[in-house]
Amino acid sequence: MTLKLGLIGYGAIGKHVEAALRAGSIENLELVAALVRRPRNASSHGGLLTHEPNRFFAHRFDAVAECAGHE
């Protein structure tokens, strides 16, 4: 069973999580969406990024990891 993961924040930590998933270092986990503070080009990230909380929380997640910075 593959768990669906959401990330709150996509900086240093979030990018490492995504890289590990793409490299196959983490099994049975799929990154579904990442909520970011400022708008970014979501298409260049496979449509994963959104700065709109309603779009982010419209997904069904098995887990959400808080990876936001301290600001």
Salt bridges, closest charged atoms under 4 A:
GLU18 OE2 - ARG22 NH2 2.67
GLU30 OE1 - LYS4 NZ 3.30
GLU71 OE1 - ARG37 NH1 3.60
